[in-house]
Amino acid sequence: MKRHFLIPPTLILTVSFLLSPAIAFAFELPKWFPFSSERSLDEWETKICKCRVRFEVEKEKSGASLHALSFSSASAIFYRIKERYRVQDYPLLSWKWKVVRFPDKEKLKIRKGIERDDYAARVYVIFPSLNFLSSKVLEYVWDELLPLEAIFNSPYSANIKLIVIQTSAKELGKWVTEERNVLADYRRAFGKEPMLKVGAVALMSDADNTADIAEAYFDDIKIGYKKER
Amino acid sequence: MHKPNRRRRYFIKSGLQTRYLRLILTAIILPAVLFGACLYYLIFYLMAEQLGIPESIAYNITPVLGKINLILLFGLPVIAVAVLFWGLLISHRIAGPVYRLEKELDKIAKGDFSLRIKFRRKDELASVAAGINKVLDKIEGKK
């Protein structure tokens, strides 16, 4: 019996299987979240640290966006990147955000530490490691008290670096567009080349430590791309 | 009153008993360490995956990890000593009768057919000793 007819389908299946990660990867990046409907949150997981922050897609005159409202709470929405990518290949990350209310840190007597670790808006870029204690994290925060482009360690771990990229209270209530070169920021923050791949992006608004209210909006998150030449 | 037959030496015929001891310890310790290490890693890795947010991981898991490591630091040597003692007891149960059998068979080989090998009922090789005693009975019966 001639089996030549089996060769093309077998070949196609084998090649498809070998190429499938590359194909999935190619289709996934850049990943864009316009938050145009409630279904936009389907791919995001809720991660609760201390009580739940309300994350909802809200429609405004200018369009829909993601509204985050924290009442003495801290939780995030977390997007797990199925095929982790090298930030050297796709260094850019962009988004739009708007802060409506900052948690009141002025009322706190202490000047630094976990108690002041509240921000109206945070964007996380997570580089997971097999040893989870060695995972690296960049957090872009909007804070009205800290200097612009300040980089400092999270009070929880030196592997978590916070970068203040918005500091002006004048922009309160206004949409601001950000585009960050995550690779350059990583090098500045950690002082070395990233060895791990980007595995997740998360958004948070928290006011648990100050026991106050924080409110922000997020929109048009674009993950993993590079500038076209 | 009949005194219980207890061996006084717990480490006899070092070559044989050491081999058994090594075997027993490997059979207990190796799987336990492998299983324990996998479980240890898996639990914390899965918890970290579930928590997701790095601050939450650092706040919740790191202190627990520290406490567990402290318990292991003090607990593992105690467990190691207990396992060693247990291994010594078990290897003695095997090596003891073998050594006794060797000595008695040496005497029998020199011509002392009146000798009967006495083992405790719970000893390993007690049935072998009983079989040898039957053979000796038959030999003595034929004389």
HADDOCK unambig.tbl for C-alpha pairs under 7 A between the chains (distance, minus, plus):
assign (segid A and resid 47 and name CA) (segid B and resid 51 and name CA) 6.19 0.50 0.50
assign (segid A and resid 47 and name CA) (segid B and resid 52 and name CA) 6.43 0.50 0.50
assign (segid A and resid 47 and name CA) (segid B and resid 53 and name CA) 6.75 0.50 0.50
assign (segid A and resid 49 and name CA) (segid B and resid 56 and name CA) 5.62 0.50 0.50
assign (segid A and resid 132 and name CA) (segid B and resid 45 and name CA) 6.65 0.50 0.50
assign (segid A and resid 132 and name CA) (segid B and resid 48 and name CA) 6.80 0.50 0.50
assign (segid A and resid 156 and name CA) (segid B and resid 55 and name CA) 5.99 0.50 0.50
assign (segid A and resid 156 and name CA) (segid B and resid 58 and name CA) 5.90 0.50 0.50
assign (segid A and resid 156 and name CA) (segid B and resid 59 and name CA) 6.79 0.50 0.50
assign (segid A and resid 157 and name CA) (segid B and resid 58 and name CA) 6.86 0.50 0.50
